């Protein structure tokens, strides 16, 4: 399948049924197909949904919207919950014993608040490091 790059957007094949998942966080599977992101896994946002094997459009740069997984404030860094919805990043914490750093990678910055799950939140994709 050909890949089309248009200003921070890519058209790729859906690796699973993404019907009804517009504005959810997505990632690429091992075959390079678009699938729903799990907790903290988003690399892009689904703009054009589709069934498995069909072409879908994802956005990896710029500004768009995401479906909130819970109430969320404006001006905070976010990523996805286990269902591909927007939630606040967990803060990075260093384990002084092992040196391991845990936390959620910042994927977007919220531009407005959501008062409940299911609301659309304007976001800027930042693809940052740990919160």
C-alpha atoms as an extended CHARMM CRD file, in Angstrom:
* protein
*
       131  EXT
         1         1  UNK       CA              0.0000000000        0.0000000000        0.0000000000  PROA      1               0.0000000000
         2         2  UNK       CA              1.3080000000        3.4550000000       -0.8620000000  PROA      2               0.0000000000
         3         3  UNK       CA              1.7530000000        5.9610000000        1.9390000000  PROA      3               0.0000000000
         4         4  UNK       CA              0.6170000000        9.5430000000        1.4200000000  PROA      4               0.0000000000
         5         5  UNK       CA              2.2480000000       12.3170000000        3.4840000000  PROA      5               0.0000000000
         6         6  UNK       CA              0.3350000000       15.5970000000        3.6880000000  PROA      6               0.0000000000
         7         7  UNK       CA              1.3770000000       18.2580000000        6.2280000000  PROA      7               0.0000000000
         8         8  UNK       CA              1.6490000000       16.1230000000        9.3490000000  PROA      8               0.0000000000
         9         9  UNK       CA             -0.8750000000       13.5600000000        8.1620000000  PROA      9               0.0000000000
        10        10  UNK       CA             -0.3850000000       10.0790000000        6.7380000000  PROA      10              0.0000000000
        11        11  UNK       CA             -2.7970000000        7.7230000000        4.9880000000  PROA      11              0.0000000000
        12        12  UNK       CA             -2.0920000000        4.1150000000        5.9890000000  PROA      12              0.0000000000
        13        13  UNK       CA             -3.8790000000        0.7820000000        6.2790000000  PROA      13              0.0000000000
        14        14  UNK       CA             -5.9230000000        0.0170000000        9.3960000000  PROA      14              0.0000000000
        15        15  UNK       CA             -4.6200000000       -3.0940000000       11.1550000000  PROA      15              0.0000000000
        16        16  UNK       CA             -7.8590000000       -3.4480000000       13.1330000000  PROA      16              0.0000000000
        17        17  UNK       CA            -11.4120000000       -2.1420000000       12.9410000000  PROA      17              0.0000000000
        18        18  UNK       CA            -11.1480000000        1.5800000000       13.7730000000  PROA      18              0.0000000000
        19        19  UNK       CA            -14.7760000000        2.4000000000       13.0110000000  PROA      19              0.0000000000
        20        20  UNK       CA            -16.1040000000        4.8730000000       15.5760000000  PROA      20              0.0000000000
        21        21  UNK       CA            -12.5960000000        5.7920000000       16.7910000000  PROA      21              0.0000000000
        22        22  UNK       CA            -12.1740000000        9.2100000000       15.1650000000  PROA      22              0.0000000000
        23        23  UNK       CA             -9.9770000000       11.4640000000       17.3650000000  PROA      23              0.0000000000
        24        24  UNK       CA             -8.6250000000        8.5160000000       19.3820000000  PROA      24              0.0000000000
        25        25  UNK       CA             -4.9020000000        7.9470000000       19.8710000000  PROA      25              0.0000000000
        26        26  UNK       CA             -3.2970000000        5.3560000000       17.6140000000  PROA      26              0.0000000000
        27        27  UNK       CA              0.0090000000        3.5980000000       17.0720000000  PROA      27              0.0000000000
        28        28  UNK       CA              1.5320000000        1.3420000000       14.4140000000  PROA      28              0.0000000000
        29        29  UNK       CA              1.6100000000       -2.4240000000       14.8650000000  PROA      29              0.0000000000
        30        30  UNK       CA              4.5480000000       -4.6620000000       13.9110000000  PROA      30              0.0000000000
        31        31  UNK       CA              3.3870000000       -4.6550000000       10.2640000000  PROA      31              0.0000000000
        32        32  UNK       CA              3.2150000000       -0.8400000000       10.1810000000  PROA      32              0.0000000000
        33        33  UNK       CA             -0.5750000000       -0.7820000000       10.1770000000  PROA      33              0.0000000000
        34        34  UNK       CA             -2.6280000000        1.6400000000       12.2930000000  PROA      34              0.0000000000
        35        35  UNK       CA             -4.1810000000        0.2520000000       15.4860000000  PROA      35              0.0000000000
        36        36  UNK       CA             -5.7040000000        1.7610000000       18.6100000000  PROA      36              0.0000000000
        37        37  UNK       CA             -3.0990000000        2.9270000000       21.1480000000  PROA      37              0.0000000000
        38        38  UNK       CA             -2.9980000000        1.4480000000       24.6260000000  PROA      38              0.0000000000
        39        39  UNK       CA             -2.0150000000        3.3130000000       27.7900000000  PROA      39              0.0000000000
        40        40  UNK       CA              0.7090000000        5.8620000000       26.9790000000  PROA      40              0.0000000000
        41        41  UNK       CA              1.3350000000        4.4360000000       23.4880000000  PROA      41              0.0000000000
        42        42  UNK       CA             -0.0670000000        7.1090000000       21.1130000000  PROA      42              0.0000000000
        43        43  UNK       CA              2.0750000000        8.3460000000       18.2510000000  PROA      43              0.0000000000
        44        44  UNK       CA             -0.7550000000        9.9030000000       16.2160000000  PROA      44              0.0000000000
        45        45  UNK       CA             -4.4710000000       10.7350000000       16.2470000000  PROA      45              0.0000000000
        46        46  UNK       CA             -7.0290000000        9.0470000000       13.9940000000  PROA      46              0.0000000000
        47        47  UNK       CA             -8.7120000000       11.5850000000       11.7070000000  PROA      47              0.0000000000
        48        48  UNK       CA            -10.4720000000        9.3030000000        9.2390000000  PROA      48              0.0000000000
        49        49  UNK       CA            -11.7610000000        6.0100000000       10.6110000000  PROA      49              0.0000000000
        50        50  UNK       CA            -12.1730000000        2.7440000000        8.7650000000  PROA      50              0.0000000000
        51        51  UNK       CA            -12.5170000000       -1.0070000000        8.9710000000  PROA      51              0.0000000000
        52        52  UNK       CA             -9.5320000000       -3.3620000000        9.1350000000  PROA      52              0.0000000000
        53        53  UNK       CA             -7.6320000000       -3.3830000000        5.8460000000  PROA      53              0.0000000000
        54        54  UNK       CA             -9.0500000000       -0.0340000000        4.6970000000  PROA      54              0.0000000000
        55        55  UNK       CA             -7.1370000000        3.2400000000        4.3760000000  PROA      55              0.0000000000
        56        56  UNK       CA             -7.2640000000        5.6060000000        7.3570000000  PROA      56              0.0000000000
        57        57  UNK       CA             -5.7910000000        9.0570000000        7.9200000000  PROA      57              0.0000000000
        58        58  UNK       CA             -3.7120000000        9.7910000000       11.0060000000  PROA      58              0.0000000000
        59        59  UNK       CA             -2.1730000000       13.0570000000       12.2110000000  PROA      59              0.0000000000
        60        60  UNK       CA              1.2680000000       13.0720000000       13.8590000000  PROA      60              0.0000000000
        61        61  UNK       CA              2.0720000000       16.8250000000       13.8620000000  PROA      61              0.0000000000
        62        62  UNK       CA              0.1600000000       20.0370000000       14.4730000000  PROA      62              0.0000000000
        63        63  UNK       CA             -3.1510000000       20.6430000000       16.1590000000  PROA      63              0.0000000000
        64        64  UNK       CA             -6.3700000000       18.6380000000       16.1800000000  PROA      64              0.0000000000
        65        65  UNK       CA             -8.7630000000       17.1610000000       18.7630000000  PROA      65              0.0000000000
        66        66  UNK       CA             -8.8510000000       14.0640000000       20.9690000000  PROA      66              0.0000000000
        67        67  UNK       CA            -11.6430000000       12.2450000000       22.7880000000  PROA      67              0.0000000000
        68        68  UNK       CA            -11.2110000000       12.6960000000       26.5500000000  PROA      68              0.0000000000
        69        69  UNK       CA            -11.0530000000        9.5970000000       28.7280000000  PROA      69              0.0000000000
        70        70  UNK       CA            -11.8690000000       11.6570000000       31.8380000000  PROA      70              0.0000000000
        71        71  UNK       CA            -12.1220000000       15.3000000000       32.8960000000  PROA      71              0.0000000000
        72        72  UNK       CA             -8.8740000000       17.0480000000       31.9900000000  PROA      72              0.0000000000
        73        73  UNK       CA             -7.5760000000       20.6000000000       32.5160000000  PROA      73              0.0000000000
        74        74  UNK       CA             -6.2670000000       22.9530000000       29.8490000000  PROA      74              0.0000000000
        75        75  UNK       CA             -2.5100000000       23.3340000000       29.6020000000  PROA      75              0.0000000000
        76        76  UNK       CA             -1.5130000000       19.8380000000       30.7200000000  PROA      76              0.0000000000
        77        77  UNK       CA              0.4350000000       17.1270000000       28.9230000000  PROA      77              0.0000000000
        78        78  UNK       CA             -1.5090000000       14.0460000000       27.9400000000  PROA      78              0.0000000000
        79        79  UNK       CA             -1.3540000000       10.6630000000       26.2920000000  PROA      79              0.0000000000
        80        80  UNK       CA             -3.7800000000        7.7640000000       25.9900000000  PROA      80              0.0000000000
        81        81  UNK       CA             -5.5020000000        5.4600000000       28.4360000000  PROA      81              0.0000000000
        82        82  UNK       CA             -5.9120000000        1.7330000000       27.7160000000  PROA      82              0.0000000000
        83        83  UNK       CA             -8.7800000000        2.5870000000       25.3140000000  PROA      83              0.0000000000
        84        84  UNK       CA             -6.9600000000        5.1870000000       23.2020000000  PROA      84              0.0000000000
        85        85  UNK       CA             -8.6540000000        8.1730000000       24.9000000000  PROA      85              0.0000000000
        86        86  UNK       CA             -6.8890000000       11.2760000000       26.2080000000  PROA      86              0.0000000000
        87        87  UNK       CA             -5.7860000000       11.3470000000       29.8530000000  PROA      87              0.0000000000
        88        88  UNK       CA             -3.1820000000       13.3020000000       31.8390000000  PROA      88              0.0000000000
        89        89  UNK       CA              0.3820000000       11.9690000000       31.7130000000  PROA      89              0.0000000000
        90        90  UNK       CA              1.7340000000       10.4060000000       34.8500000000  PROA      90              0.0000000000
        91        91  UNK       CA              4.7120000000       12.2690000000       36.2510000000  PROA      91              0.0000000000
        92        92  UNK       CA              8.2010000000       10.8940000000       35.6240000000  PROA      92              0.0000000000
        93        93  UNK       CA              9.7260000000        9.2830000000       38.7030000000  PROA      93              0.0000000000
        94        94  UNK       CA             13.2920000000        7.9950000000       39.0900000000  PROA      94              0.0000000000
        95        95  UNK       CA             13.8870000000        4.8750000000       41.1670000000  PROA      95              0.0000000000
        96        96  UNK       CA             17.0130000000        5.7010000000       43.1740000000  PROA      96              0.0000000000
        97        97  UNK       CA             17.7510000000        2.0180000000       43.6940000000  PROA      97              0.0000000000
        98        98  UNK       CA             17.6690000000        0.8950000000       40.0670000000  PROA      98              0.0000000000
        99        99  UNK       CA             17.9500000000        4.1890000000       38.2060000000  PROA      99              0.0000000000
       100       100  UNK       CA             14.8460000000        3.2920000000       36.1820000000  PROA      100             0.0000000000
       101       101  UNK       CA             12.6160000000        6.1930000000       35.1680000000  PROA      101             0.0000000000
       102       102  UNK       CA              8.8860000000        5.5800000000       34.9350000000  PROA      102             0.0000000000
       103       103  UNK       CA              6.1220000000        7.8370000000       33.6980000000  PROA      103             0.0000000000
       104       104  UNK       CA              4.0240000000        8.4790000000       30.6250000000  PROA      104             0.0000000000
       105       105  UNK       CA              5.5060000000       10.0400000000       27.4980000000  PROA      105             0.0000000000
       106       106  UNK       CA              3.9550000000       13.4250000000       26.7280000000  PROA      106             0.0000000000
       107       107  UNK       CA              2.1420000000       13.1700000000       23.3910000000  PROA      107             0.0000000000
       108       108  UNK       CA             -0.1370000000       16.2320000000       23.3530000000  PROA      108             0.0000000000
       109       109  UNK       CA             -0.6920000000       19.5110000000       25.1820000000  PROA      109             0.0000000000
       110       110  UNK       CA             -4.3420000000       20.2600000000       25.9460000000  PROA      110             0.0000000000
       111       111  UNK       CA             -5.4960000000       23.6590000000       24.6710000000  PROA      111             0.0000000000
       112       112  UNK       CA             -8.8780000000       23.6100000000       26.4200000000  PROA      112             0.0000000000
       113       113  UNK       CA            -10.3880000000       21.6420000000       29.3030000000  PROA      113             0.0000000000
       114       114  UNK       CA            -12.9000000000       18.7900000000       29.2570000000  PROA      114             0.0000000000
       115       115  UNK       CA            -15.3250000000       18.3820000000       32.1400000000  PROA      115             0.0000000000
       116       116  UNK       CA            -16.1500000000       14.7410000000       31.4010000000  PROA      116             0.0000000000
       117       117  UNK       CA            -15.1180000000       11.6600000000       29.4410000000  PROA      117             0.0000000000
       118       118  UNK       CA            -16.1920000000       11.5980000000       25.8090000000  PROA      118             0.0000000000
       119       119  UNK       CA            -15.7770000000       15.3160000000       25.1590000000  PROA      119             0.0000000000
       120       120  UNK       CA            -13.5580000000       16.5220000000       22.3040000000  PROA      120             0.0000000000
       121       121  UNK       CA            -10.4800000000       18.4180000000       23.5080000000  PROA      121             0.0000000000
       122       122  UNK       CA             -8.3880000000       20.6690000000       21.2250000000  PROA      122             0.0000000000
       123       123  UNK       CA             -4.7510000000       19.5620000000       21.4610000000  PROA      123             0.0000000000
       124       124  UNK       CA             -1.3130000000       20.3840000000       20.0720000000  PROA      124             0.0000000000
       125       125  UNK       CA              0.7620000000       17.2940000000       19.2730000000  PROA      125             0.0000000000
       126       126  UNK       CA              4.1280000000       17.6770000000       21.0300000000  PROA      126             0.0000000000
       127       127  UNK       CA              5.6980000000       14.1830000000       20.8510000000  PROA      127             0.0000000000
       128       128  UNK       CA              7.7670000000       14.9960000000       23.9310000000  PROA      128             0.0000000000
       129       129  UNK       CA              9.7180000000       13.0400000000       26.4710000000  PROA      129             0.0000000000
       130       130  UNK       CA              8.5750000000       11.9530000000       29.8930000000  PROA      130             0.0000000000
       131       131  UNK       CA              6.2450000000       14.3380000000       31.7340000000  PROA      131             0.0000000000
